[in-house]
């Protein structure tokens, strides 16, 4: 993982070719990822503009809002462009702003999947991800539901979120795993073994919180290199992730049109190998 990667696309399994710079649709909801956005028209414009800028991979979840994000995606983009891949998730219940309760029981997943299909106006979800492992439900039962839904044609490919290599191997006893979505950023690389395992096994790796919003003061190396390339520190960290591994699908999220365009401009940054290595070592 020390060489810069120049692949602009990734193929999920054998047939879903997506641009590796995608969009995460969590932030088009209200405060606390709850309720409708303050400016729905802006949210719709963000989704449409993302596609205009070349995004053909959008990540969402039934719990974003809840239901709000999926509804807005359909409102903004349906009928969908032929190459657009919408990935969604199930496994959380919501009771209020910032409140997340894990529920990966097959009964709940069934309801969540059926709701996502209806809201997104789809007959099949291209990539359906188990949002979290539920300590109250045997993992095999959650995966068993996804296998069953896949066999029924409701899910094309199955993904996981916030799991270990061992969890992936367990799930693979029942279904093929196409993606892993774990928290990952320049300064949060505890899932490096999982990233490398995914790369070696042709599994897409989707980092959530890719800039790690909690880190407000990047170290001096990041600041200096960002200044050198005349980009923001956030843009630099996005492009570093993009270059770090060819199986990474970026999904930076925003509800702001100007912020979306700023994020997408990160694609144009071209590091020297020395600067890329210096950023890598700074994390």
CORZIZI-V546258 format. One record per residue. N is the residue number from 0. RES is the residue in three letters. SS is DSSP state (H for helix, E for strand, C for the rest). BURIAL is 1 if it has 24 or more other C-alpha atoms within 12 Angstrom, else 0. D_CENTER is the distance of its C-alpha to the mean C-alpha in whole Angstrom. Layout:
N:RES:SS:BURIAL:D_CENTER
N:RES:SS:BURIAL:D_CENTER
//
This chain:
0:UNK:C:1:20
1:UNK:C:0:23
2:UNK:C:0:23
3:UNK:C:1:21
4:UNK:C:1:19
5:UNK:C:1:20
6:UNK:C:0:18
7:UNK:C:1:16
8:UNK:E:1:15
9:UNK:E:1:14
10:UNK:E:1:15
11:UNK:E:1:13
12:UNK:C:0:16
13:UNK:C:0:19
14:UNK:C:0:19
15:UNK:E:1:15
16:UNK:E:1:15
17:UNK:E:1:13
18:UNK:E:1:13
19:UNK:C:1:11
20:UNK:E:1:10
21:UNK:C:1:8
22:UNK:E:1:7
23:UNK:E:1:6
24:UNK:C:1:9
25:UNK:C:1:10
26:UNK:C:1:12
27:UNK:C:1:14
28:UNK:E:1:16
29:UNK:C:1:19
30:UNK:C:0:20
31:UNK:C:0:18
32:UNK:C:1:15
33:UNK:E:1:19
34:UNK:C:1:21
35:UNK:E:1:21
36:UNK:C:1:20
37:UNK:C:0:23
38:UNK:C:0:23
39:UNK:H:1:22
40:UNK:H:0:23
41:UNK:H:1:21
42:UNK:H:1:18
43:UNK:H:1:19
44:UNK:H:1:20
45:UNK:H:1:16
46:UNK:H:1:15
47:UNK:H:1:18
48:UNK:H:1:18
49:UNK:H:1:14
50:UNK:H:1:16
51:UNK:H:0:19
52:UNK:C:1:17
53:UNK:C:1:16
54:UNK:C:1:13
55:UNK:C:1:12
56:UNK:E:1:9
57:UNK:E:1:8
58:UNK:E:1:5
59:UNK:C:1:7
60:UNK:C:1:10
61:UNK:C:1:14
62:UNK:C:1:14
63:UNK:C:1:13
64:UNK:E:1:16
65:UNK:C:1:17
66:UNK:C:1:17
67:UNK:H:1:17
68:UNK:H:1:14
69:UNK:H:1:14
70:UNK:H:1:18
71:UNK:H:1:17
72:UNK:H:1:15
73:UNK:H:1:18
74:UNK:H:0:20
75:UNK:H:1:19
76:UNK:H:1:18
77:UNK:C:0:20
78:UNK:C:0:22
79:UNK:C:0:19
80:UNK:C:0:19
81:UNK:C:0:20
82:UNK:C:0:17
83:UNK:C:1:14
84:UNK:E:1:12
85:UNK:E:1:10
86:UNK:E:1:8
87:UNK:E:1:9
88:UNK:E:1:10
89:UNK:E:1:13
90:UNK:C:1:15
91:UNK:E:1:16
92:UNK:E:1:19
93:UNK:E:1:19
94:UNK:E:0:23
95:UNK:E:0:22
96:UNK:C:0:21
97:UNK:C:0:19
98:UNK:E:0:20
99:UNK:E:0:18
100:UNK:E:0:20
101:UNK:E:0:18
102:UNK:C:1:20
103:UNK:C:1:19
104:UNK:C:1:22
105:UNK:H:1:23
106:UNK:H:0:24
107:UNK:H:1:22
108:UNK:H:1:19
109:UNK:H:1:21
110:UNK:H:0:22
111:UNK:H:1:18
112:UNK:H:1:18
113:UNK:H:1:21
114:UNK:H:1:20
115:UNK:H:1:16
116:UNK:H:1:18
117:UNK:H:0:21
118:UNK:H:1:19
119:UNK:H:1:17
120:UNK:C:0:20
121:UNK:C:1:19
122:UNK:C:0:21
123:UNK:C:1:19
124:UNK:E:1:15
125:UNK:E:1:14
126:UNK:E:1:11
127:UNK:E:1:11
128:UNK:E:1:10
129:UNK:E:1:12
130:UNK:C:1:11
131:UNK:C:1:14
132:UNK:C:1:17
133:UNK:C:1:20
134:UNK:C:0:23
135:UNK:C:0:25
136:UNK:C:0:24
137:UNK:C:0:25
138:UNK:H:1:22
139:UNK:H:1:23
140:UNK:H:1:24
141:UNK:H:1:20
142:UNK:H:1:20
143:UNK:H:1:23
144:UNK:H:1:22
145:UNK:H:1:19
146:UNK:H:1:21
147:UNK:H:0:24
148:UNK:H:1:21
149:UNK:H:1:20
150:UNK:H:0:24
151:UNK:C:0:25
152:UNK:C:0:23
153:UNK:C:1:20
154:UNK:E:1:17
155:UNK:E:1:17
156:UNK:E:1:15
157:UNK:E:1:14
158:UNK:E:1:11
159:UNK:E:1:11
160:UNK:E:1:9
161:UNK:C:1:12
162:UNK:C:1:14
163:UNK:C:1:17
164:UNK:H:1:18
165:UNK:H:0:21
166:UNK:H:1:19
167:UNK:H:1:17
168:UNK:H:0:21
169:UNK:H:0:22
170:UNK:H:1:20
171:UNK:C:1:21
172:UNK:C:0:24
173:UNK:C:0:23
174:UNK:C:1:20
175:UNK:C:1:19
176:UNK:E:1:15
177:UNK:E:1:13
178:UNK:E:1:10
179:UNK:E:1:9
180:UNK:E:1:6
181:UNK:C:1:9
182:UNK:E:1:10
183:UNK:C:1:11
184:UNK:E:1:13
185:UNK:C:1:16
186:UNK:C:1:18
187:UNK:E:1:16
188:UNK:C:1:16
189:UNK:C:0:17
190:UNK:C:1:15
191:UNK:H:1:17
192:UNK:H:0:18
193:UNK:H:1:15
194:UNK:H:1:14
195:UNK:H:1:17
196:UNK:H:1:18
197:UNK:H:1:15
198:UNK:H:1:16
199:UNK:H:0:20
200:UNK:C:0:19
201:UNK:C:1:17
202:UNK:C:1:13
203:UNK:E:1:10
204:UNK:E:1:8
205:UNK:C:1:5
206:UNK:C:1:6
207:UNK:E:1:6
208:UNK:C:1:9
209:UNK:C:1:9
210:UNK:C:1:13
211:UNK:C:1:14
212:UNK:C:0:15
213:UNK:C:0:18
214:UNK:C:0:20
215:UNK:C:0:22
216:UNK:C:0:24
217:UNK:C:1:23
218:UNK:C:0:26
219:UNK:H:0:28
220:UNK:H:1:27
221:UNK:H:1:24
222:UNK:H:1:26
223:UNK:H:0:29
224:UNK:H:1:26
225:UNK:H:1:24
226:UNK:H:0:28
227:UNK:H:0:29
228:UNK:H:0:27
229:UNK:C:0:27
230:UNK:C:1:23
231:UNK:C:1:22
232:UNK:H:1:21
233:UNK:H:1:17
234:UNK:H:1:17
235:UNK:H:1:19
236:UNK:H:1:16
237:UNK:H:1:13
238:UNK:H:1:15
239:UNK:H:1:16
240:UNK:H:1:13
241:UNK:H:1:13
242:UNK:H:1:16
243:UNK:H:1:16
244:UNK:C:1:15
245:UNK:C:1:15
246:UNK:C:1:12
247:UNK:E:1:10
248:UNK:C:1:7
249:UNK:E:1:7
250:UNK:C:1:5
251:UNK:C:1:8
252:UNK:E:1:9
253:UNK:C:1:13
254:UNK:C:1:15
255:UNK:C:1:18
256:UNK:H:1:19
257:UNK:H:0:20
258:UNK:H:1:17
259:UNK:H:1:15
260:UNK:H:1:18
261:UNK:H:1:18
262:UNK:H:1:15
263:UNK:H:1:15
264:UNK:H:1:18
265:UNK:H:1:17
266:UNK:H:1:17
267:UNK:H:0:21
268:UNK:C:1:21
269:UNK:C:1:23
270:UNK:C:1:24
271:UNK:C:0:27
272:UNK:H:0:27
273:UNK:H:0:29
274:UNK:H:1:26
275:UNK:H:1:23
276:UNK:H:0:25
277:UNK:H:1:26
278:UNK:H:1:23
279:UNK:H:1:22
280:UNK:H:0:25
281:UNK:H:0:24
282:UNK:C:1:21
//
